[in-house]
Amino acid sequence: MNPFDKIKKQVNEDLHHKLPKKWKKIGDILIADFSLINTNHLSHVSQIYANILKVKTVLQKNKVNGELRKPERTDLLFGEDTETEITEYGLKYSMDLSKTMWSPGNTGWRAVLDGPEKVSSFYNFGSPKVIIDYFAGIGYFTIQLAKSYPNAKIISIDKNPDSIKYLKKNLKMNNIDNVYVLNDDCRNITHKADVIHLGYIGNTLDFLEHAHSNLNDKGIAIFHEAYNNNWLGLKRRSDWESIPESFCKLMKENGFITKKFDRVKFYGPSKSHIISFLQKI
């Protein structure tokens, strides 16, 4: 019997059509959308999910918004502790899911050089001296970049003070010592770099001009964003084998040549989270 069937077995049949069939399990915390469940039943239902899925805390799914990339609010349905820890590709990450974000769907792409071949090809920079991570968060990419390039100086920037707190904790926990941490807006930082990583979704283009001005000659930008599939011209699986002309044109207007392009994951029914390897012109 799969976990959802076990859950249904312990819940009144009248509620079965309202139960969330999908969830995110991050460490020992569960996040799911229980918005269809009446308040009178929430405590009981969330406890059942906690028991069967073996978690200490259950949170209502909420949007992560703004440049600080933190949840709009935190609705605790079961348990009290919102801090958890996970291990990914041999590295440990501690976080507080009421104050910081973590996207389970990006796992392979956070692996950098330790990831699958198509991932590691995006993160093969030769011998960079300085790498800047503009949206470091709790260290999703920073720590892997630091591990992959131990001789490089990694400058890790984030506006969210809670993210910075856990970033520093995670650097210490993983014995990483080649990272310089800044709690600031990346647009305030003018340090030159060989590589700038823009692991952001929403309005990444707004930061690309600043990245361009701070990259050394022929410097590299790793650019994440979500675009409509129609704008990209991607309708069939085979379309993903080439770089969309619309995207190349947009990047060229911003001073970059698009060397590589791929989809990280679907971002809703008609959007895709993409990654591109850009070289400064």
Secondary structure, 3 states (H helix, E strand, C coil): CCHHHHHHHCCCHHHHHHCCCCCEEECCEEEECCCCCCHHHHHHHHHHHHHHHCCCEEEECCCEECCCCEECCCCEEECCCCEEEEEECCEEEEEECCCCCCCHHHCHHHHHHHCCHHHHHHCCCCCCCEEEECCCCCCCCHHHHHHHCCCCEEEEEECCHHHHHHHHHHHHHCCCCCEEEEECCHHHCCCCEEEEEECCCCCCHHHHHHHHHHEEEEEEEEEEEEEEHHHHCCCCHHHHHCCCHHHHHHHHHCCEEEEEEEEEEECCCCEEEEEEEEEEC
